[in-house]
């Protein structure tokens, strides 16, 4: 075995060496499947109309405005994402905050 062939020899965090390649490929496929499953779950939560989710960046600008927020507050995501902060749509009177609809 050639000493410079990392595909044939490796060392894990316990200092054990051995052949790899196929095991790494299987682990990567499993990681990708888990990532897709997590992404699907996250998407299902964010697109739910039963509750409002609003997320901002470090400057306080809205980055995420889900369907629930649209229904509860009367704004479409395209109107608020990357444009305003939650304080811009906050109702200081303490009512539900929904924008008056025609």
N, C-alpha and C positions, 0 to 999 in steps of 0.2 A: 504494500500500500504506500502511496506517495504521501509524504508528510505535508505537502501543500494542498491537498485535496480536501477542502472543508465539507464537501458533500459526502465524503466517505467516513470521516472521523469528526466527532464533535465532543464537547464536554458540557454536561448539564450543570445546574447550580449546585449539585452535590459532588461535582468533580468526577462523575462517571463518564466514560467515553464509550462510544458505540456508533454503529451505522444509523443513519437517519435518511430522510428524504421522503419516503412513503408515509411515515408516521407524521412528519411535518405537514404533508399535503392533506392528510385526513384531519389533522387538528385545524388546519386553515379552513377546510370545508365546513367543519362543525362550527367554527367561529363565525363564518359568513352566514350560516343558517340561523344562528342565534341572533346575529345582528339584524337580519331581515325580519325575524319574528318580533324583536324589540321595536323595530321601526314601524311595523304594522300595528302593534299595540299602541305605540305613541300616536300614530296617525288616527287611530280609532278614538282615542281619548280627546285629541285636539279638535276633531271634527264633530264631536258630540254637541248637540244643540241643547243639552240639559243643564249646562253650567258654563259660566263665562271664564275664559282664560285670556289674560292680557300679560304679555311679557315685554320688558323694556331692555334697552342696552344700558351701558354704564353712564350714558348722558341723560337717561330718562326718556328717550324717544321710543315709542311703541314699535316693537319688532314682530310681535305675534298678537293677533286679534282673532279669536276663533268664532265659529258660527253662533255659539251661545252669547258671546259678547255682542255680536251684531244684533241679535234678536233682543237682548236685554237693553241695550243702549241706543239702538236706532241708527247706528253708523255701519257702513260697509267697510270691511278691512282695507280696501284700496284707498279710502278717505283718510285713514289714520296711520297705517303702517309707514314708517320712515318719515312721518310728517309732523306728528304732534306727541305730546306727553299725556298721560292719564289726567293730570291736573287740568288740562285744557277741556276735558269733557266731564269733569267732576261737577256735580250739582251741590253748591254750598248750602242749599236749603235742606238737604238731607233726604229729599225724595228719592225715587228709584233711579234718577239720573238719566232716564230715557229721554231722548230728544223728542220734541213735539212733532208728530207726523201730520201731514196735511189731510 
